[in-house]
Amino acid sequence: MCGIVGVVGNKNATDILMQGLEKLEYRGYDSAGIYVTNGVNQGRLIKSVGRIA
């Protein structure tokens, strides 16, 4: 199973995304990732295999 969590226009997006990924984790995890951008083509990608915590 898979799930998607998204946040638009929030300075605390990373914290909100992590909470969302943790809630989706029990649906069956293989990997997780976060991409955060400041809106001017500068972003940060974080990804990992396994459990969120």
Gaussian input, Z-matrix of N, CA and C with variables (Angstrom, degrees):
# hf/3-21g

backbone

0 1
 N
 C     1     B1
 C     2     B2     1     A1
 N     3     B3     2     A2     1     D1
 C     4     B4     3     A3     2     D2
 C     5     B5     4     A4     3     D3
 N     6     B6     5     A5     4     D4
 C     7     B7     6     A6     5     D5
 C     8     B8     7     A7     6     D6
 N     9     B9     8     A8     7     D7
 C    10    B10     9     A9     8     D8
 C    11    B11    10    A10     9     D9
 N    12    B12    11    A11    10    D10
 C    13    B13    12    A12    11    D11
 C    14    B14    13    A13    12    D12
 N    15    B15    14    A14    13    D13
 C    16    B16    15    A15    14    D14
 C    17    B17    16    A16    15    D15
 N    18    B18    17    A17    16    D16
 C    19    B19    18    A18    17    D17
 C    20    B20    19    A19    18    D18
 N    21    B21    20    A20    19    D19
 C    22    B22    21    A21    20    D20
 C    23    B23    22    A22    21    D21
 N    24    B24    23    A23    22    D22
 C    25    B25    24    A24    23    D23
 C    26    B26    25    A25    24    D24
 N    27    B27    26    A26    25    D25
 C    28    B28    27    A27    26    D26
 C    29    B29    28    A28    27    D27
 N    30    B30    29    A29    28    D28
 C    31    B31    30    A30    29    D29
 C    32    B32    31    A31    30    D30
 N    33    B33    32    A32    31    D31
 C    34    B34    33    A33    32    D32
 C    35    B35    34    A34    33    D33
 N    36    B36    35    A35    34    D34
 C    37    B37    36    A36    35    D35
 C    38    B38    37    A37    36    D36
 N    39    B39    38    A38    37    D37
 C    40    B40    39    A39    38    D38
 C    41    B41    40    A40    39    D39
 N    42    B42    41    A41    40    D40
 C    43    B43    42    A42    41    D41
 C    44    B44    43    A43    42    D42
 N    45    B45    44    A44    43    D43
 C    46    B46    45    A45    44    D44
 C    47    B47    46    A46    45    D45
 N    48    B48    47    A47    46    D46
 C    49    B49    48    A48    47    D47
 C    50    B50    49    A49    48    D48
 N    51    B51    50    A50    49    D49
 C    52    B52    51    A51    50    D50
 C    53    B53    52    A52    51    D51
 N    54    B54    53    A53    52    D52
 C    55    B55    54    A54    53    D53
 C    56    B56    55    A55    54    D54
 N    57    B57    56    A56    55    D55
 C    58    B58    57    A57    56    D56
 C    59    B59    58    A58    57    D57
 N    60    B60    59    A59    58    D58
 C    61    B61    60    A60    59    D59
 C    62    B62    61    A61    60    D60
 N    63    B63    62    A62    61    D61
 C    64    B64    63    A63    62    D62
 C    65    B65    64    A64    63    D63
 N    66    B66    65    A65    64    D64
 C    67    B67    66    A66    65    D65
 C    68    B68    67    A67    66    D66
 N    69    B69    68    A68    67    D67
 C    70    B70    69    A69    68    D68
 C    71    B71    70    A70    69    D69
 N    72    B72    71    A71    70    D70
 C    73    B73    72    A72    71    D71
 C    74    B74    73    A73    72    D72
 N    75    B75    74    A74    73    D73
 C    76    B76    75    A75    74    D74
 C    77    B77    76    A76    75    D75
 N    78    B78    77    A77    76    D76
 C    79    B79    78    A78    77    D77
 C    80    B80    79    A79    78    D78
 N    81    B81    80    A80    79    D79
 C    82    B82    81    A81    80    D80
 C    83    B83    82    A82    81    D81
 N    84    B84    83    A83    82    D82
 C    85    B85    84    A84    83    D83
 C    86    B86    85    A85    84    D84
 N    87    B87    86    A86    85    D85
 C    88    B88    87    A87    86    D86
 C    89    B89    88    A88    87    D87
 N    90    B90    89    A89    88    D88
 C    91    B91    90    A90    89    D89
 C    92    B92    91    A91    90    D90
 N    93    B93    92    A92    91    D91
 C    94    B94    93    A93    92    D92
 C    95    B95    94    A94    93    D93
 N    96    B96    95    A95    94    D94
 C    97    B97    96    A96    95    D95
 C    98    B98    97    A97    96    D96
 N    99    B99    98    A98    97    D97
 C   100   B100    99    A99    98    D98
 C   101   B101   100   A100    99    D99
 N   102   B102   101   A101   100   D100
 C   103   B103   102   A102   101   D101
 C   104   B104   103   A103   102   D102
 N   105   B105   104   A104   103   D103
 C   106   B106   105   A105   104   D104
 C   107   B107   106   A106   105   D105
 N   108   B108   107   A107   106   D106
 C   109   B109   108   A108   107   D107
 C   110   B110   109   A109   108   D108
 N   111   B111   110   A110   109   D109
 C   112   B112   111   A111   110   D110
 C   113   B113   112   A112   111   D111
 N   114   B114   113   A113   112   D112
 C   115   B115   114   A114   113   D113
 C   116   B116   115   A115   114   D114
 N   117   B117   116   A116   115   D115
 C   118   B118   117   A117   116   D116
 C   119   B119   118   A118   117   D117
 N   120   B120   119   A119   118   D118
 C   121   B121   120   A120   119   D119
 C   122   B122   121   A121   120   D120
 N   123   B123   122   A122   121   D121
 C   124   B124   123   A123   122   D122
 C   125   B125   124   A124   123   D123
 N   126   B126   125   A125   124   D124
 C   127   B127   126   A126   125   D125
 C   128   B128   127   A127   126   D126
 N   129   B129   128   A128   127   D127
 C   130   B130   129   A129   128   D128
 C   131   B131   130   A130   129   D129
 N   132   B132   131   A131   130   D130
 C   133   B133   132   A132   131   D131
 C   134   B134   133   A133   132   D132
 N   135   B135   134   A134   133   D133
 C   136   B136   135   A135   134   D134
 C   137   B137   136   A136   135   D135
 N   138   B138   137   A137   136   D136
 C   139   B139   138   A138   137   D137
 C   140   B140   139   A139   138   D138
 N   141   B141   140   A140   139   D139
 C   142   B142   141   A141   140   D140
 C   143   B143   142   A142   141   D141
 N   144   B144   143   A143   142   D142
 C   145   B145   144   A144   143   D143
 C   146   B146   145   A145   144   D144
 N   147   B147   146   A146   145   D145
 C   148   B148   147   A147   146   D146
 C   149   B149   148   A148   147   D147
 N   150   B150   149   A149   148   D148
 C   151   B151   150   A150   149   D149
 C   152   B152   151   A151   150   D150
 N   153   B153   152   A152   151   D151
 C   154   B154   153   A153   152   D152
 C   155   B155   154   A154   153   D153
 N   156   B156   155   A155   154   D154
 C   157   B157   156   A156   155   D155
 C   158   B158   157   A157   156   D156

   B1=1.4487
   B2=1.5152
   B3=1.3016
   B4=1.4548
   B5=1.5211
   B6=1.3099
   B7=1.4601
   B8=1.5124
   B9=1.3016
   B10=1.4621
   B11=1.5211
   B12=1.3262
   B13=1.4602
   B14=1.5200
   B15=1.3173
   B16=1.4626
   B17=1.5155
   B18=1.3316
   B19=1.4620
   B20=1.5210
   B21=1.3289
   B22=1.4626
   B23=1.5221
   B24=1.3445
   B25=1.4559
   B26=1.5077
   B27=1.3265
   B28=1.4526
   B29=1.5183
   B30=1.3174
   B31=1.4635
   B32=1.5227
   B33=1.3285
   B34=1.4612
   B35=1.5253
   B36=1.3086
   B37=1.4653
   B38=1.5242
   B39=1.3237
   B40=1.4583
   B41=1.5210
   B42=1.3173
   B43=1.4675
   B44=1.5249
   B45=1.3256
   B46=1.4643
   B47=1.5243
   B48=1.3269
   B49=1.4618
   B50=1.5241
   B51=1.3248
   B52=1.4654
   B53=1.5267
   B54=1.3244
   B55=1.4629
   B56=1.5281
   B57=1.3191
   B58=1.4609
   B59=1.5117
   B60=1.3340
   B61=1.4650
   B62=1.5216
   B63=1.3313
   B64=1.4649
   B65=1.5267
   B66=1.3262
   B67=1.4638
   B68=1.5277
   B69=1.3264
   B70=1.4653
   B71=1.5242
   B72=1.3096
   B73=1.4567
   B74=1.5284
   B75=1.3028
   B76=1.4600
   B77=1.5195
   B78=1.3193
   B79=1.4657
   B80=1.5193
   B81=1.3033
   B82=1.4531
   B83=1.5105
   B84=1.3050
   B85=1.4585
   B86=1.5210
   B87=1.2748
   B88=1.4539
   B89=1.5142
   B90=1.3203
   B91=1.4566
   B92=1.5187
   B93=1.3325
   B94=1.4635
   B95=1.5176
   B96=1.3120
   B97=1.4569
   B98=1.5113
   B99=1.3247
   B100=1.4631
   B101=1.5223
   B102=1.3191
   B103=1.4624
   B104=1.5169
   B105=1.3223
   B106=1.4607
   B107=1.5207
   B108=1.3438
   B109=1.4628
   B110=1.5213
   B111=1.3214
   B112=1.4634
   B113=1.5239
   B114=1.3193
   B115=1.4569
   B116=1.5163
   B117=1.3171
   B118=1.4675
   B119=1.5326
   B120=1.3380
   B121=1.4638
   B122=1.5200
   B123=1.3123
   B124=1.4574
   B125=1.5144
   B126=1.3080
   B127=1.4529
   B128=1.5083
   B129=1.3172
   B130=1.4542
   B131=1.5176
   B132=1.3115
   B133=1.4607
   B134=1.5213
   B135=1.3245
   B136=1.4558
   B137=1.5220
   B138=1.3257
   B139=1.4621
   B140=1.5179
   B141=1.3321
   B142=1.4479
   B143=1.5229
   B144=1.3104
   B145=1.4556
   B146=1.5196
   B147=1.3256
   B148=1.4566
   B149=1.5147
   B150=1.3239
   B151=1.4631
   B152=1.5258
   B153=1.3512
   B154=1.4619
   B155=1.5172
   B156=1.3268
   B157=1.4686
   B158=1.4808
   A1=110.06
   A2=116.06
   A3=119.56
   A4=109.52
   A5=115.53
   A6=121.46
   A7=109.25
   A8=115.73
   A9=121.58
   A10=108.27
   A11=116.00
   A12=122.72
   A13=106.72
   A14=117.75
   A15=120.86
   A16=111.63
   A17=115.87
   A18=122.68
   A19=107.32
   A20=116.86
   A21=121.53
   A22=108.21
   A23=116.31
   A24=121.15
   A25=115.98
   A26=118.12
   A27=120.23
   A28=109.12
   A29=117.03
   A30=120.90
   A31=112.14
   A32=117.60
   A33=122.12
   A34=111.44
   A35=117.00
   A36=121.27
   A37=112.46
   A38=118.53
   A39=120.47
   A40=111.05
   A41=117.74
   A42=120.94
   A43=111.13
   A44=116.68
   A45=121.17
   A46=110.53
   A47=117.28
   A48=121.11
   A49=111.37
   A50=117.35
   A51=120.18
   A52=110.95
   A53=117.65
   A54=120.87
   A55=110.63
   A56=116.56
   A57=120.58
   A58=112.29
   A59=116.91
   A60=120.54
   A61=111.20
   A62=116.84
   A63=119.68
   A64=111.09
   A65=117.84
   A66=120.90
   A67=111.60
   A68=117.18
   A69=120.89
   A70=112.34
   A71=117.16
   A72=122.05
   A73=112.35
   A74=118.79
   A75=122.18
   A76=112.58
   A77=117.79
   A78=121.54
   A79=110.40
   A80=117.62
   A81=123.08
   A82=108.86
   A83=117.07
   A84=120.02
   A85=110.76
   A86=116.23
   A87=123.76
   A88=108.90
   A89=115.36
   A90=120.89
   A91=108.25
   A92=115.22
   A93=120.30
   A94=108.46
   A95=115.92
   A96=119.73
   A97=111.39
   A98=114.99
   A99=122.07
   A100=107.48
   A101=116.22
   A102=121.44
   A103=107.13
   A104=116.50
   A105=122.44
   A106=107.85
   A107=116.96
   A108=121.31
   A109=109.83
   A110=115.64
   A111=119.92
   A112=111.72
   A113=117.69
   A114=121.64
   A115=114.91
   A116=118.52
   A117=120.77
   A118=110.04
   A119=114.62
   A120=122.28
   A121=113.66
   A122=117.63
   A123=121.43
   A124=106.73
   A125=116.80
   A126=119.25
   A127=111.99
   A128=114.86
   A129=121.94
   A130=107.99
   A131=116.85
   A132=122.92
   A133=108.65
   A134=115.95
   A135=121.89
   A136=106.52
   A137=117.75
   A138=119.28
   A139=109.76
   A140=114.84
   A141=120.37
   A142=109.48
   A143=116.25
   A144=122.34
   A145=107.30
   A146=116.79
   A147=120.42
   A148=113.00
   A149=115.44
   A150=122.06
   A151=111.65
   A152=115.92
   A153=122.44
   A154=110.83
   A155=116.24
   A156=121.00
   A157=108.53
   D1=157.43
   D2=178.56
   D3=-137.67
   D4=164.56
   D5=177.35
   D6=-153.68
   D7=157.55
   D8=-179.36
   D9=-129.48
   D10=136.95
   D11=175.19
   D12=-122.49
   D13=136.19
   D14=179.49
   D15=-138.94
   D16=150.00
   D17=177.58
   D18=-137.44
   D19=135.33
   D20=176.95
   D21=-124.35
   D22=130.71
   D23=171.07
   D24=70.31
   D25=41.79
   D26=178.82
   D27=-134.26
   D28=130.15
   D29=-179.37
   D30=-67.52
   D31=-22.48
   D32=179.98
   D33=-101.84
   D34=33.26
   D35=-174.34
   D36=-59.24
   D37=-40.39
   D38=-177.07
   D39=-61.43
   D40=-43.88
   D41=178.87
   D42=-62.82
   D43=-43.20
   D44=179.96
   D45=-65.01
   D46=-41.79
   D47=179.15
   D48=-64.40
   D49=-41.36
   D50=178.40
   D51=-62.18
   D52=-42.16
   D53=177.82
   D54=-62.47
   D55=-41.88
   D56=178.45
   D57=-64.17
   D58=-42.46
   D59=178.59
   D60=-65.40
   D61=-37.75
   D62=177.58
   D63=-62.75
   D64=-37.64
   D65=178.63
   D66=-69.97
   D67=-33.48
   D68=178.92
   D69=-78.06
   D70=-17.71
   D71=-174.70
   D72=-55.41
   D73=-35.14
   D74=-175.56
   D75=-77.96
   D76=-2.54
   D77=175.43
   D78=-82.21
   D79=-3.52
   D80=-176.87
   D81=113.40
   D82=112.72
   D83=-174.93
   D84=-108.07
   D85=141.92
   D86=169.00
   D87=-124.52
   D88=-45.39
   D89=179.54
   D90=-161.14
   D91=168.91
   D92=179.59
   D93=-147.65
   D94=156.21
   D95=178.11
   D96=-154.39
   D97=154.76
   D98=176.86
   D99=-133.17
   D100=136.40
   D101=171.41
   D102=-125.61
   D103=122.03
   D104=-178.98
   D105=-120.95
   D106=132.86
   D107=178.97
   D108=-130.96
   D109=152.03
   D110=178.02
   D111=-92.95
   D112=6.02
   D113=175.61
   D114=91.61
   D115=-4.24
   D116=178.29
   D117=-122.27
   D118=45.81
   D119=175.58
   D120=61.55
   D121=25.41
   D122=172.28
   D123=-118.76
   D124=120.09
   D125=-175.80
   D126=-139.10
   D127=173.39
   D128=178.47
   D129=-135.68
   D130=130.19
   D131=-179.85
   D132=-111.14
   D133=129.28
   D134=176.87
   D135=-127.27
   D136=125.53
   D137=177.93
   D138=-143.79
   D139=156.38
   D140=-175.29
   D141=-158.39
   D142=156.04
   D143=175.31
   D144=-105.99
   D145=137.11
   D146=177.48
   D147=105.97
   D148=-159.01
   D149=-175.24
   D150=-67.57
   D151=149.54
   D152=179.61
   D153=-69.82
   D154=-49.01
   D155=-176.81
   D156=-72.73

